[in-house]
Amino acid sequence: MAAPSRLLLDLHDASPDLEPMTFTALRIDELPLDQDLTDDATVGPDLAHAAHAYRSTPRALIWRNPSSDWQLLIVLLPLATRLSLMTNPIFGRLVRDWGMGIRFIGVDAEQSVYDFRELLTRSALTKLVNALARFIEQTPLAGANPTAADHPALDTLFSVLADDMLTILEERRDDWRRHLAREDRLMIDRVGTDQALGGRSLFDRRSRFPEFIAQLRQALRLQMIDVEFYGRVLRSVDLREDSVESRILAIVEGALDPITLAKLARIRIGAHLGCYNWLRLEPRSASHRASVLHKLPVLAQFLADRLVCGPAPNRRAEFAADVASQSVGSARPQAAEAVVAAASRLDEINLRLLVRAVDSGQDRWVVEAVARYFRVSDNVIRALWRNCPAALGAPPEWHLRQVLLALNERPERSWPSDAAAWLALKSSAIPASVGSL
């Protein structure tokens, strides 16, 4: 259910071109099942409370054309089950943990996609929790008329977000590019983010409402609900989440460049936001870049991580360097640091050569440049260029390097022959120190 409203923001000092904006809150659809699911006498108070939070929490808060800089701003919210505790300053860690599930997505006037979740300050999260708690308290139970409670509560909720987030974005204008989206795919999260071979979905269902599912299972164990009712609830969850995610996807895709999306649609990796931004950064080379992604989709996350914001180090690159440094850990500390620094400088040189090769459109040069960067034989990359198994997915650089090195150690005739064998190879290519984390 979408609840539209209008809010006149007093932010002219922060953004002079800001006009009164229209916002929308997307919530899941109401079903007849909700009346029993939120009834204390039917399912118990714990499950009824969790169910009320599940149906009341907005899935997305949406601003369309909030300013001349932005076409779209969307905040994706996890389920707010513990708001009564999170409003207490003593439980500040609960607020931080809950805030890690928030996604703040922006699409600018040039149709690039940003992920501003790192800009969510502790103060902004605290204000959001308090406003969201008031909103859920004012949301009536299932079967009641929600009109009376929607507008004032939503006005407060959007005022909090707009007052903090839009002001922060204006103050951090020079830092926007660092927050270009590099991860996630525009797809409905039906299989769970951990199992998505081409990268995780923008919608993380597993982290969105774990407490509601836990309460549902607890009620089944205590025989407060039967198996038939349990199955009905699970089916309703899939139905409603699919519906609301489809609406959010339509809104996001409507703000993006259709030509770039069409290029990605012909690639197995699909609408990967990092790859989308990489193609948008240099429109003249977009076709060459899309061709490389089509032939080597296994490189998708690596290319997004390293090239969307330039060759500058990022958290994934730093982790890759840490994994690489483990191989020289037995040497003296100063010698090990020198080896890692030299390898890092060589990687930066090879990365620039790889960018030039990709944008040149010369397939042979691309194969050689990729092999040079990962320090493997050209034949390894050439074989993947001919046939890149879908089971390899799109691992991050540190994992991709280990997989390619493992393939480099064996002849092509000894490579895995089916999806299960490829997945086993990927698992065995994880360094022991990483697997123990």
C-alpha positions as CSV (number, residue, x, y, z in Angstrom):
1,M,0.0,0.0,0.0
2,A,1.4,3.4,-1.0
3,A,0.7,6.4,1.2
4,P,1.4,9.7,-0.6
5,S,1.7,13.0,1.1
6,R,3.3,16.4,0.7
7,L,5.9,18.1,2.9
8,L,7.2,21.6,2.7
9,L,10.8,21.5,3.8
10,D,12.6,24.3,5.5
11,L,15.9,23.5,3.8
12,H,16.5,26.6,1.6
13,D,19.8,27.4,3.2
14,A,21.1,23.9,2.5
15,S,19.7,23.6,-1.0
16,P,18.2,26.8,-2.6
17,D,16.7,24.9,-5.5
18,L,14.7,22.5,-3.3
19,E,10.9,22.7,-3.9
20,P,8.0,21.3,-2.0
21,M,8.3,17.6,-2.7
22,T,6.0,14.7,-3.0
23,F,7.0,11.6,-1.1
24,T,5.6,8.1,-1.0
25,A,5.8,5.3,1.6
26,L,5.5,1.8,0.2
27,R,4.1,-0.8,2.5
28,I,3.1,-4.4,2.0
29,D,-0.5,-5.2,0.9
30,E,-3.2,-6.0,3.5
31,L,-4.5,-9.6,3.5
32,P,-7.4,-11.1,5.4
33,L,-4.9,-13.3,7.2
34,D,-3.6,-10.2,9.1
35,Q,-6.6,-10.1,11.4
36,D,-5.7,-13.5,12.9
37,L,-2.0,-12.8,12.7
38,T,-2.2,-9.7,14.8
39,D,-4.7,-11.0,17.3
40,D,-3.2,-11.7,20.8
41,A,-5.8,-14.4,21.6
42,T,-5.2,-16.3,18.4
43,V,-1.3,-16.4,18.0
44,G,-0.1,-15.0,21.3
45,P,1.2,-11.5,22.2
46,D,4.8,-12.0,21.0
47,L,3.9,-13.1,17.5
48,A,1.0,-10.6,17.3
49,H,3.5,-7.7,18.2
50,A,6.0,-8.9,15.6
51,A,3.3,-9.3,13.0
52,H,2.0,-5.8,13.7
53,A,5.6,-4.4,13.2
54,Y,5.9,-6.5,10.0
55,R,2.8,-5.2,8.4
56,S,3.2,-1.6,9.6
57,T,6.9,-0.9,8.8
58,P,7.3,0.9,5.5
59,R,9.4,-1.1,3.1
60,A,10.6,2.0,1.2
61,L,10.4,5.8,1.7
62,I,10.6,7.5,-1.7
63,W,11.2,11.0,-2.9
64,R,10.8,11.8,-6.6
65,N,12.7,14.7,-8.0
66,P,13.6,16.2,-4.6
67,S,16.0,18.8,-6.2
68,S,17.7,19.6,-9.4
69,D,20.6,17.3,-8.4
70,W,18.5,14.2,-7.7
71,Q,15.9,12.4,-9.7
72,L,15.1,9.8,-7.0
73,L,16.0,9.1,-3.3
74,I,14.9,5.9,-1.7
75,V,15.4,4.7,1.8
76,L,14.9,0.9,2.3
77,L,14.0,0.0,5.9
78,P,14.5,-3.3,7.7
79,L,11.7,-4.5,10.0
80,A,11.4,-2.4,13.2
81,T,10.4,-5.1,15.7
82,R,12.4,-3.8,18.7
83,L,11.6,-0.1,18.5
84,S,10.3,-0.1,22.1
85,L,13.9,-1.0,23.2
86,M,15.7,1.0,20.6
87,T,14.1,4.3,21.7
88,N,15.9,3.8,25.1
89,P,19.4,5.3,25.0
90,I,20.8,2.3,26.9
91,F,20.3,0.1,23.9
92,G,22.3,2.1,21.4
93,R,23.9,-1.0,20.0
94,L,20.5,-2.2,18.8
95,V,20.1,1.0,16.9
96,R,23.5,0.6,15.2
97,D,22.7,-3.0,14.3
98,W,19.3,-2.1,12.9
99,G,20.9,0.8,11.0
100,M,23.2,-1.5,9.2
101,G,20.2,-2.9,7.4
102,I,19.1,0.4,6.0
103,R,19.8,1.2,2.4
104,F,19.8,4.9,1.2
105,I,19.8,4.8,-2.6
106,G,20.0,7.9,-4.8
107,V,19.8,8.5,-8.5
108,D,21.3,11.8,-9.7
109,A,20.4,14.0,-12.6
110,E,23.0,12.1,-14.8
111,Q,21.3,8.8,-13.9
112,S,24.2,7.4,-11.8
113,V,23.2,5.3,-8.8
114,Y,24.6,6.0,-5.3
115,D,24.5,4.1,-2.0
116,F,24.7,6.6,0.9
117,R,24.3,4.1,3.8
118,E,27.7,5.1,5.2
119,L,26.5,8.6,5.7
120,L,23.8,7.5,8.2
121,T,25.0,9.1,11.4
122,R,24.2,8.0,14.9
123,S,22.1,11.1,15.4
124,A,20.1,10.5,12.2
125,L,19.5,6.9,13.2
126,T,18.2,7.9,16.6
127,K,15.8,10.4,15.2
128,L,14.6,7.9,12.6
129,V,14.0,5.3,15.2
130,N,12.0,7.7,17.4
131,A,9.9,8.9,14.4
132,L,9.4,5.3,13.1
133,A,8.2,4.2,16.6
134,R,5.6,7.0,16.7
135,F,4.5,6.0,13.2
136,I,4.0,2.3,14.0
137,E,2.2,3.2,17.3
138,Q,-0.3,5.3,15.3
139,T,-0.8,2.6,12.7
140,P,-4.1,0.9,13.4
141,L,-4.5,-2.9,13.7
142,A,-5.4,-5.0,10.7
143,G,-8.9,-4.4,9.4
144,A,-9.1,-0.7,10.7
145,N,-9.2,2.3,8.5
146,P,-5.6,3.6,8.2
147,T,-6.3,6.9,6.7
148,A,-6.5,8.9,9.9
149,A,-3.1,7.8,11.1
150,D,-1.1,7.7,7.9
151,H,-0.6,11.3,7.1
152,P,0.6,13.0,10.3
153,A,2.9,10.1,11.2
154,L,4.4,10.0,7.7
155,D,4.9,13.7,7.7
156,T,7.0,13.4,10.9
157,L,8.9,10.4,9.5
158,F,9.8,12.1,6.2
159,S,10.6,15.4,7.9
160,V,13.2,13.6,10.0
161,L,14.8,11.9,7.0
162,A,14.7,15.0,4.8
163,D,16.0,17.3,7.5
164,D,19.1,15.1,8.2
165,M,19.9,13.3,4.9
166,L,19.4,16.0,2.4
167,T,21.4,18.4,4.5
168,I,24.2,15.8,4.8
169,L,24.2,15.2,1.1
170,E,24.5,18.9,0.4
171,E,27.4,19.3,2.9
172,R,29.2,16.2,1.4
173,R,28.7,17.2,-2.2
174,D,32.4,16.9,-3.1
175,D,32.3,13.3,-1.7
176,W,29.4,12.0,-3.7
177,R,31.5,9.9,-6.2
178,R,33.0,7.9,-3.4
179,H,29.5,6.6,-2.7
180,L,28.7,5.4,-6.2
181,A,26.9,2.0,-5.9
182,R,29.3,-0.9,-6.5
183,E,27.3,-3.9,-5.2
184,D,23.9,-5.4,-5.5
185,R,21.6,-6.3,-8.4
186,L,18.2,-5.1,-9.3
187,M,16.3,-8.3,-8.8
188,I,13.7,-9.8,-6.5
189,D,15.3,-11.6,-3.6
190,R,13.6,-15.0,-4.0
191,V,16.5,-17.3,-3.3
192,G,18.3,-15.2,-0.6
193,T,21.4,-13.0,-1.1
194,D,23.8,-15.7,0.0
195,Q,22.9,-17.9,-2.9
196,A,22.7,-15.4,-5.7
197,L,25.5,-16.4,-8.1
198,G,25.7,-13.0,-9.8
199,G,25.8,-10.9,-6.6
200,R,23.3,-10.2,-3.9
201,S,20.0,-8.5,-4.4
202,L,19.3,-4.9,-3.4
203,F,16.6,-6.4,-1.1
204,D,18.0,-8.5,1.7
205,R,15.0,-10.4,3.0
206,R,17.0,-12.5,5.4
207,S,18.1,-9.5,7.4
208,R,14.8,-7.6,6.9
209,F,12.5,-9.6,9.2
210,P,14.4,-12.4,11.0
211,E,12.7,-11.7,14.4
212,F,9.2,-12.0,12.8
213,I,10.1,-15.4,11.3
214,A,11.7,-16.5,14.6
215,Q,8.5,-15.6,16.5
216,L,6.5,-17.5,13.9
217,R,8.5,-20.6,14.3
218,Q,8.4,-20.3,18.1
219,A,4.6,-20.1,18.0
220,L,4.6,-23.3,15.9
221,R,6.8,-25.1,18.3
222,L,4.6,-24.0,21.2
223,Q,1.6,-25.2,19.2
224,M,0.0,-21.8,19.4
225,I,-0.5,-22.0,15.6
226,D,-0.8,-25.1,13.4
227,V,1.2,-26.2,10.4
228,E,-1.5,-25.1,8.0
229,F,-1.6,-21.5,9.4
230,Y,2.3,-21.4,9.5
231,G,2.4,-22.3,5.8
232,R,-0.2,-19.7,4.9
233,V,1.9,-17.0,6.6
234,L,5.1,-18.0,4.8
235,R,3.3,-18.0,1.5
236,S,1.8,-14.6,2.3
237,V,5.3,-13.3,3.1
238,D,6.7,-14.4,-0.3
239,L,3.6,-13.0,-2.1
240,R,3.7,-9.6,-0.4
241,E,7.5,-9.2,-0.5
242,D,7.6,-10.1,-4.2
243,S,4.9,-7.5,-4.9
244,V,6.5,-4.6,-3.0
245,E,10.0,-5.4,-4.4
246,S,8.6,-5.4,-7.9
247,R,7.1,-1.9,-7.3
248,I,10.4,-0.6,-5.9
249,L,12.3,-2.1,-8.9
250,A,10.0,-0.5,-11.3
251,I,10.5,2.9,-9.6
252,V,14.3,2.5,-9.6
253,E,14.6,1.3,-13.1
254,G,12.3,4.1,-14.3
255,A,15.0,6.6,-13.1
256,L,17.9,4.8,-14.8
257,D,19.2,5.0,-18.3
258,P,17.2,2.5,-20.4
259,I,20.0,2.0,-23.0
260,T,22.5,1.0,-20.3
261,L,19.9,-1.3,-18.7
262,A,19.3,-2.9,-22.1
263,K,23.1,-3.6,-22.4
264,L,23.1,-5.3,-19.0
265,A,20.0,-7.3,-19.8
266,R,22.0,-9.1,-22.5
267,I,24.6,-10.1,-20.0
268,R,24.3,-13.0,-17.6
269,I,25.1,-10.8,-14.6
270,G,22.0,-8.7,-15.2
271,A,21.3,-5.3,-13.7
272,H,24.3,-5.1,-11.4
273,L,24.5,-1.6,-10.0
274,G,28.3,-1.4,-9.9
275,C,28.4,-2.5,-13.6
276,Y,25.7,-0.1,-14.5
277,N,27.7,2.8,-13.0
278,W,30.9,1.6,-14.7
279,L,29.1,1.7,-18.1
280,R,27.7,5.1,-17.4
281,L,31.0,6.6,-16.4
282,E,32.3,6.5,-20.0
283,P,29.3,6.3,-22.5
284,R,31.7,6.1,-25.5
285,S,33.2,2.9,-24.2
286,A,30.1,1.4,-22.8
287,S,29.7,-1.1,-25.7
288,H,33.3,-2.3,-25.2
289,R,32.8,-2.6,-21.5
290,A,29.5,-4.5,-21.9
291,S,31.2,-6.9,-24.3
292,V,33.9,-7.8,-21.7
293,L,31.1,-8.3,-19.1
294,H,29.3,-10.6,-21.6
295,K,32.4,-12.7,-22.1
296,L,33.8,-12.6,-18.6
297,P,30.9,-12.1,-16.1
298,V,33.1,-13.5,-13.4
299,L,34.9,-10.2,-13.4
300,A,31.8,-8.1,-12.7
301,Q,32.3,-7.4,-9.0
302,F,36.0,-6.9,-9.4
303,L,35.6,-4.4,-12.2
304,A,32.9,-2.5,-10.2
305,D,35.0,-2.4,-7.1
306,R,38.2,-1.2,-8.7
307,L,37.0,1.0,-11.6
308,V,33.7,2.7,-10.6
309,C,35.5,5.1,-8.3
310,G,38.9,4.8,-10.1
311,P,41.9,2.7,-9.1
312,A,42.0,4.2,-5.6
313,P,42.0,1.6,-2.8
314,N,38.7,0.7,-1.2
315,R,37.7,-1.7,1.5
316,R,37.5,-4.7,-0.8
317,A,41.0,-3.8,-2.3
318,E,42.4,-3.5,1.2
319,F,41.0,-6.9,2.2
320,A,42.5,-8.4,-1.0
321,A,45.9,-6.9,0.0
322,D,45.5,-8.4,3.5
323,V,44.9,-11.9,2.0
324,A,47.9,-11.4,-0.3
325,S,50.1,-10.4,2.6
326,Q,49.5,-13.7,4.4
327,S,51.7,-15.5,1.8
328,V,54.7,-13.4,3.0
329,G,53.8,-13.4,6.7
330,S,56.6,-15.7,7.6
331,A,59.2,-13.2,6.3
332,R,60.5,-10.3,8.4
333,P,57.9,-7.6,9.0
334,Q,59.8,-4.9,7.0
335,A,60.5,-7.3,4.1
336,A,56.8,-8.4,4.1
337,E,55.6,-4.8,4.0
338,A,58.0,-4.0,1.1
339,V,56.8,-7.0,-0.9
340,V,53.1,-6.0,-0.4
341,A,53.8,-2.4,-1.3
342,A,55.6,-3.5,-4.5
343,A,52.8,-5.8,-5.4
344,S,50.3,-3.0,-4.8
345,R,52.2,-0.6,-7.1
346,L,52.4,-3.3,-9.8
347,D,48.6,-3.9,-9.5
348,E,47.9,-0.2,-10.0
349,I,50.0,-0.2,-13.2
350,N,48.3,-3.4,-14.5
351,L,44.9,-2.0,-13.6
352,R,45.5,1.1,-15.7
353,L,46.6,-1.1,-18.6
354,L,43.5,-3.2,-18.1
355,V,41.3,-0.1,-18.4
356,R,43.0,0.9,-21.6
357,A,42.6,-2.6,-23.0
358,V,38.9,-2.8,-22.2
359,D,38.1,0.6,-23.7
360,S,40.1,-0.1,-26.8
361,G,37.7,-3.0,-27.8
362,Q,40.6,-5.3,-28.6
363,D,39.7,-8.8,-27.2
364,R,43.3,-10.1,-27.4
365,W,44.6,-7.2,-25.5
366,V,41.9,-7.6,-22.8
367,V,42.7,-11.3,-22.3
368,E,46.4,-10.5,-21.9
369,A,45.7,-7.5,-19.5
370,V,43.4,-9.6,-17.3
371,A,46.0,-12.4,-17.2
372,R,48.8,-9.9,-16.3
373,Y,46.8,-8.4,-13.5
374,F,45.9,-11.7,-11.8
375,R,49.4,-13.2,-12.6
376,V,48.0,-16.2,-14.4
377,S,48.5,-17.7,-17.9
378,D,46.8,-16.1,-20.9
379,N,45.3,-19.6,-21.6
380,V,43.3,-19.5,-18.3
381,I,41.6,-16.2,-19.3
382,R,41.2,-17.3,-22.9
383,A,39.4,-20.5,-21.8
384,L,37.1,-18.5,-19.6
385,W,36.5,-16.1,-22.4
386,R,35.3,-18.9,-24.6
387,N,33.1,-20.4,-21.8
388,C,32.7,-18.8,-18.4
389,P,30.7,-21.1,-16.1
390,A,27.7,-19.6,-14.4
391,A,28.6,-21.3,-11.2
392,L,31.6,-19.1,-10.7
393,G,29.3,-16.2,-10.2
394,A,31.0,-12.8,-9.6
395,P,33.2,-13.1,-6.6
396,P,35.1,-10.2,-5.1
397,E,38.7,-9.6,-6.1
398,W,40.4,-11.5,-3.2
399,H,38.4,-14.6,-3.9
400,L,38.6,-14.3,-7.7
401,R,42.3,-14.1,-7.6
402,Q,42.4,-17.4,-5.6
403,V,40.1,-19.1,-8.0
404,L,42.1,-18.1,-11.0
405,L,45.4,-19.2,-9.4
406,A,43.8,-22.6,-8.7
407,L,42.8,-22.9,-12.3
408,N,46.2,-21.8,-13.4
409,E,47.8,-24.8,-11.5
410,R,45.9,-27.4,-13.5
411,P,45.5,-28.1,-17.3
412,E,42.1,-27.1,-18.8
413,R,41.2,-30.8,-19.3
414,S,41.3,-31.2,-15.5
415,W,38.9,-28.3,-14.9
416,P,35.5,-29.0,-13.3
417,S,32.9,-30.3,-15.7
418,D,29.6,-29.4,-13.8
419,A,28.2,-26.7,-11.5
420,A,28.7,-28.7,-8.3
421,A,32.4,-29.2,-9.2
422,W,32.8,-25.5,-9.9
423,L,31.2,-24.6,-6.5
424,A,33.6,-27.1,-4.8
425,L,36.6,-25.4,-6.5
426,K,35.4,-22.0,-5.3
427,S,35.0,-23.3,-1.8
428,S,38.5,-24.8,-1.8
429,A,40.0,-21.5,-3.1
430,I,39.1,-19.6,0.0
431,P,42.2,-19.0,2.2
432,A,42.1,-20.9,5.5
433,S,42.4,-17.7,7.6
434,V,39.3,-16.2,5.8
435,G,37.3,-19.4,6.2
436,S,37.9,-19.4,10.0
437,L,36.4,-15.9,10.4
